[in-house]
Amino acid sequence: MVDRDLQKQVQNALEWEPSIDAAHVGVAVDKGVVTLTGEVRTFAEKAAAERVALKVYGVGAVANDIAVHLPSDLKRTDADIARAALEALTWHAEVPPQVSVVVSDGVVTLIGTVEWNYQKDAAARVLRYLKGVRNVVNDITVRPHVNVADVRAKIEAALKRSAEVDARRINVAIHDSVVTLTGNVHSWAERFEARQAAWAAPGVRTVEDRITVVP
């Protein structure tokens, strides 16, 4: 798909998503890399635009340069945001208690250590919908307490089980709890599923995703 056609497909996808005001989001495409620009009212809307763009067939990567300009009715002090963030994290069943936050000018930074990547993702996900948040920086460290010898075999088995992934096109290497994925897939969604399968294995500390999207 040529960049001009891909640009139109992304624009159509953004217009189809009711949580996004697509009129305020610009789309540029260069060799399959989509750059989003413009201004939105909430960080949740910015995150939604990125998620929608990544799901479009042919998109290899997204650079999200959208700015968040909060209207007066959504602005909150950093102290209010910090209190709301801590309460939201406390009530989320997937987030362990050792996760904490730092808030500066509406930017929430998550810090702490967890055993699983899904816990790190859950912490960031719950905060993007809070009023007053302009950005979320996820500095949580994944440090598992287990190190299974057959992690590679478990990941390869998970890839084969996935209906979304052609496991024959993906190579898995592991060193010191760091998993490196290489190969090529037909869509970003397939690449995402492969990365999620790797993160799900016990003992994985980091996943280096070097998979190429070749539509």
C-alpha positions in Angstrom: 0.0 0.0 0.0 1.4 3.4 -1.0 1.7 6.1 1.7 -1.1 8.2 0.2 -3.6 5.3 0.4 -2.4 4.4 3.9 -2.9 8.0 5.1 -6.5 7.9 3.9 -7.1 4.6 5.6 -5.8 5.9 8.9 -7.9 9.1 8.6 -11.0 7.0 7.9 -10.3 4.8 10.9 -9.9 7.9 13.1 -13.2 9.4 11.8 -14.9 6.1 12.6 -13.8 6.1 16.2 -16.5 8.1 18.3 -14.1 8.9 21.1 -11.8 10.9 18.8 -12.4 14.3 17.2 -10.7 13.4 14.0 -11.0 17.0 12.7 -8.3 18.0 15.1 -5.9 15.2 14.3 -3.4 15.4 11.4 -2.0 12.3 9.7 1.3 12.0 7.8 2.8 8.8 6.4 6.3 8.1 5.3 7.2 4.5 4.3 4.6 3.0 6.5 5.4 5.1 9.5 2.4 7.2 10.6 2.9 10.6 12.4 -0.1 11.9 14.3 -0.2 15.7 15.0 -2.8 18.2 16.2 -4.5 19.0 19.5 -7.0 17.0 21.6 -8.8 17.6 24.9 -7.6 14.6 26.9 -4.7 12.2 27.1 -7.3 9.4 26.7 -8.2 10.8 23.3 -4.5 11.0 22.3 -4.0 7.3 23.4 -7.1 6.3 21.5 -5.8 7.9 18.3 -2.5 6.0 18.6 -4.3 2.7 19.2 -6.7 3.2 16.3 -3.8 4.1 13.9 -1.8 1.0 14.9 -4.7 -1.3 14.1 -4.8 -0.1 10.4 -3.4 -2.7 8.0 0.0 -1.6 6.6 1.0 0.6 9.5 4.5 -0.3 10.7 4.9 2.2 13.5 3.2 5.4 14.9 4.9 8.6 16.1 2.3 10.2 18.4 3.0 14.0 18.4 -0.5 15.0 19.3 -0.6 17.7 22.0 -3.0 17.6 24.9 -4.6 21.0 25.7 -7.0 20.6 28.6 -10.1 22.8 28.7 -10.7 24.7 31.9 -13.3 22.2 33.1 -10.9 19.3 33.0 -7.9 21.0 34.6 -6.8 19.7 38.0 -3.9 20.5 40.3 -1.0 18.1 40.5 -1.9 17.3 44.1 -5.5 16.4 43.0 -4.2 14.2 40.1 -1.7 12.5 42.4 -4.5 11.6 44.9 -6.8 10.4 42.2 -4.0 8.4 40.6 -3.1 6.6 43.9 -6.7 5.8 44.6 -7.2 4.4 41.1 -4.1 2.3 41.3 -5.1 1.0 44.8 -8.5 -0.1 43.5 -7.1 -1.8 40.4 -6.8 -5.6 41.1 -3.9 -6.0 38.6 -1.6 -3.3 40.0 0.6 -4.3 43.0 1.0 -1.9 46.0 4.7 -1.1 45.3 3.7 1.1 42.3 3.8 4.9 43.0 3.4 8.1 41.1 5.1 11.5 40.6 3.0 14.3 39.0 4.4 17.5 37.5 2.3 19.9 35.4 -0.2 17.2 34.6 2.4 14.6 33.6 2.2 11.4 35.6 5.3 9.3 36.0 4.9 5.8 37.3 7.7 4.3 39.3 8.2 1.0 41.2 9.0 -2.7 40.5 6.6 -5.4 39.4 6.9 -9.1 38.4 4.9 -9.0 35.2 4.6 -6.7 32.2 0.8 -6.9 32.3 0.9 -5.2 35.7 3.0 -2.4 34.3 0.6 -2.0 31.4 -2.4 -2.0 33.7 -1.0 0.8 35.8 -0.6 3.1 32.8 -3.9 2.1 31.3 -5.9 3.1 34.4 -4.4 6.5 34.6 -4.9 7.7 31.0 -8.6 8.3 31.8 -8.2 10.6 34.8 -9.1 14.2 34.5 -6.2 16.6 34.3 -3.7 14.1 33.0 -1.7 15.4 30.0 0.7 12.5 29.7 1.7 9.2 31.4 5.3 8.2 31.6 5.7 4.5 32.5 9.1 4.0 34.3 8.0 0.9 36.2 10.7 -1.8 36.1 9.7 -5.5 35.4 11.9 -7.7 37.6 10.6 -11.2 37.8 11.4 -13.5 40.8 11.5 -16.6 38.6 13.8 -17.6 35.8 12.5 -20.6 34.0 15.1 -22.5 31.9 12.7 -23.3 29.1 11.4 -19.8 28.6 12.2 -19.9 24.9 10.2 -23.1 24.4 7.3 -21.6 26.3 7.3 -18.5 24.1 7.6 -20.5 20.8 4.7 -22.7 22.0 2.6 -19.6 22.7 3.3 -18.2 19.3 2.2 -21.5 17.7 -1.1 -21.4 19.7 -2.0 -17.9 18.6 -4.3 -17.8 15.6 -3.1 -14.2 14.9 0.6 -15.1 14.5 2.5 -17.2 11.9 5.2 -18.6 14.2 7.3 -19.8 11.3 8.2 -16.2 10.5 9.4 -15.2 14.0 12.6 -16.1 15.7 13.1 -16.1 19.5 16.4 -15.6 21.3 16.8 -15.2 25.0 19.7 -14.1 27.2 19.7 -13.1 30.8 15.8 -12.9 30.9 15.9 -10.6 27.9 13.9 -11.9 24.9 14.7 -10.7 21.4 12.1 -11.2 18.6 13.2 -11.0 15.0 11.5 -11.9 11.7 8.7 -10.4 9.7 4.9 -10.3 9.9 2.0 -8.9 7.8 0.5 -6.4 10.2 1.2 -4.4 13.4 -1.5 -6.5 15.1 0.4 -9.7 14.4 3.6 -8.0 15.7 1.7 -6.9 18.9 0.4 -10.4 19.5 3.9 -11.9 19.2 5.3 -9.3 21.7 2.4 -10.1 24.1 3.1 -13.8 23.9 6.8 -13.1 24.8 5.9 -10.9 27.7 3.5 -13.5 29.1 6.3 -16.1 29.7 7.5 -16.4 33.3 11.0 -15.0 33.9 10.9 -12.4 31.1 12.4 -9.1 32.2 12.5 -7.2 28.8 11.3 -7.9 25.3 13.3 -6.4 22.4 10.9 -6.3 19.5 12.9 -6.3 16.2 10.1 -7.7 14.1 9.5 -6.0 10.7 6.0 -5.4 9.4 5.9 -6.3 5.7 2.3 -6.0 4.4 
